[in-house]
Amino acid sequence: MLDVRRMQVLRAVVTSGSVTAAAAHLGYTPSAVSQQVAALEKEAGIALLERAGRGVRPTAAGRLLTGHAAVISQHVASAETALADLRAGRTGRLTVRYFASVGPTLLAPAVARLRRDHPGVTVEPRLSGAEDPEPEVAEGRADLAVVVRRPGEGARAGVRLVRLRDDAYRVVLPVGHPLAARRAVDLADLAGEPWVGSEPPGPCLEPIAAACAAAGFSPRYAATSEDYATAQAFVAAGLGVGLIPRLGLGARHPGVVVRRVRRPEPIRTIHAAVREVSATEPVLRALVDALLAG
């Protein structure tokens, strides 16, 4: 196999016209340059230089390798420039997993800010399905995932969790409901009401179940929907009351009122999951900062 560094030495000799000039340019001794060229000729199996007066000139094989050496040098320079841009956050590509309620309210503003500050960076958001997206981050198939985690719950090996915010649940009531006149509703006051479920089993439902248990009851669901807009429509239709997180209430149904819940207040905690080895990369750090600022 041809040694790329020796090819660059050959190129220096050919472009300068002599071993001595090439040695001065490279910071080598003339003897070292001659040895490198001789070793390259041995690798190539053919003469690369021939005498020309007091200097040297390339053979056909020498001209061939010198041309390839120039191309290699250009590619290396391009790679160094691209790497510098990536290190500085001027370029890059981020694959992001998120769940529906944070898309318009948390992720979209963060992506807009990132694109403003880092216009050369491409962000590819993809809605997560029912499966936890954290394994995708751990395996390198996603750069960041927005997830809900229980208080004190740790991340899997190789993943760092960055706490973004606490998202409190609000009670959604039909217009005209007796409790709608209050500014805040005690959770226990909802014990006898039919409920509209808005969360699938998992980390978003657990704060509701835990808060209701602390208030001394278990909700009686009359209808369920994993879509917040549909859940609001069910409430407006009088099927029951429901709890929806603040980030899921960006679009309010005209047939409902929203009130704060207390004693206790259910809260889900939203995190950004990133790979430990990538956590300090400028572009990824910039996206996390944008999510924190949202």
TAHUVEN-V193614 format. One record per residue. N is the residue number from 1. RES is the residue in one small letter. SS is DSSP state (2 for helix, 1 for strand, 0 for the rest). Layout:
BEGIN
{{N;RES;SS} {N;RES;SS}}
END
This chain:
BEGIN
{{1;m;0} {2;l;0} {3;d;0} {4;v;2} {5;r;2} {6;r;2} {7;m;2} {8;q;2} {9;v;2} {10;l;2} {11;r;2} {12;a;2} {13;v;2} {14;v;2} {15;t;2} {16;s;2} {17;g;0} {18;s;0} {19;v;2} {20;t;2} {21;a;2} {22;a;2} {23;a;2} {24;a;2} {25;h;2} {26;l;2} {27;g;0} {28;y;0} {29;t;0} {30;p;2} {31;s;2} {32;a;2} {33;v;2} {34;s;2} {35;q;2} {36;q;2} {37;v;2} {38;a;2} {39;a;2} {40;l;2} {41;e;2} {42;k;2} {43;e;2} {44;a;2} {45;g;0} {46;i;0} {47;a;0} {48;l;0} {49;l;1} {50;e;1} {51;r;1} {52;a;1} {53;g;0} {54;r;0} {55;g;1} {56;v;1} {57;r;1} {58;p;1} {59;t;0} {60;a;2} {61;a;2} {62;g;2} {63;r;2} {64;l;2} {65;l;2} {66;t;2} {67;g;2} {68;h;2} {69;a;2} {70;a;2} {71;v;2} {72;i;2} {73;s;2} {74;q;2} {75;h;2} {76;v;2} {77;a;2} {78;s;2} {79;a;2} {80;e;2} {81;t;2} {82;a;2} {83;l;2} {84;a;2} {85;d;2} {86;l;2} {87;r;2} {88;a;2} {89;g;0} {90;r;0} {91;t;0} {92;g;1} {93;r;1} {94;l;1} {95;t;1} {96;v;1} {97;r;1} {98;y;1} {99;f;0} {100;a;2} {101;s;2} {102;v;2} {103;g;2} {104;p;2} {105;t;2} {106;l;2} {107;l;2} {108;a;2} {109;p;2} {110;a;2} {111;v;2} {112;a;2} {113;r;2} {114;l;2} {115;r;2} {116;r;2} {117;d;2} {118;h;0} {119;p;0} {120;g;0} {121;v;1} {122;t;1} {123;v;1} {124;e;1} {125;p;1} {126;r;1} {127;l;1} {128;s;0} {129;g;0} {130;a;0} {131;e;0} {132;d;0} {133;p;0} {134;e;2} {135;p;2} {136;e;2} {137;v;2} {138;a;2} {139;e;0} {140;g;0} {141;r;0} {142;a;0} {143;d;0} {144;l;1} {145;a;1} {146;v;1} {147;v;1} {148;v;1} {149;r;1} {150;r;0} {151;p;0} {152;g;0} {153;e;0} {154;g;0} {155;a;0} {156;r;0} {157;a;0} {158;g;0} {159;v;1} {160;r;1} {161;l;1} {162;v;1} {163;r;1} {164;l;1} {165;r;1} {166;d;1} {167;d;1} {168;a;1} {169;y;1} {170;r;1} {171;v;1} {172;v;1} {173;l;1} {174;p;1} {175;v;0} {176;g;0} {177;h;0} {178;p;2} {179;l;2} {180;a;2} {181;a;2} {182;r;0} {183;r;0} {184;a;1} {185;v;1} {186;d;1} {187;l;2} {188;a;2} {189;d;2} {190;l;2} {191;a;0} {192;g;0} {193;e;0} {194;p;1} {195;w;1} {196;v;1} {197;g;1} {198;s;0} {199;e;0} {200;p;0} {201;p;0} {202;g;0} {203;p;2} {204;c;2} {205;l;2} {206;e;2} {207;p;2} {208;i;2} {209;a;2} {210;a;2} {211;a;2} {212;c;2} {213;a;2} {214;a;2} {215;a;0} {216;g;0} {217;f;0} {218;s;0} {219;p;0} {220;r;1} {221;y;1} {222;a;1} {223;a;1} {224;t;1} {225;s;0} {226;e;0} {227;d;0} {228;y;2} {229;a;2} {230;t;2} {231;a;2} {232;q;2} {233;a;2} {234;f;2} {235;v;2} {236;a;2} {237;a;0} {238;g;0} {239;l;0} {240;g;0} {241;v;1} {242;g;1} {243;l;1} {244;i;1} {245;p;1} {246;r;2} {247;l;2} {248;g;2} {249;l;0} {250;g;0} {251;a;0} {252;r;0} {253;h;0} {254;p;0} {255;g;0} {256;v;1} {257;v;1} {258;v;1} {259;r;1} {260;r;1} {261;v;1} {262;r;1} {263;r;0} {264;p;0} {265;e;0} {266;p;0} {267;i;1} {268;r;1} {269;t;1} {270;i;1} {271;h;1} {272;a;1} {273;a;1} {274;v;1} {275;r;1} {276;e;2} {277;v;2} {278;s;2} {279;a;0} {280;t;0} {281;e;0} {282;p;2} {283;v;2} {284;l;2} {285;r;2} {286;a;2} {287;l;2} {288;v;2} {289;d;2} {290;a;2} {291;l;2} {292;l;2} {293;a;2} {294;g;0}}
END
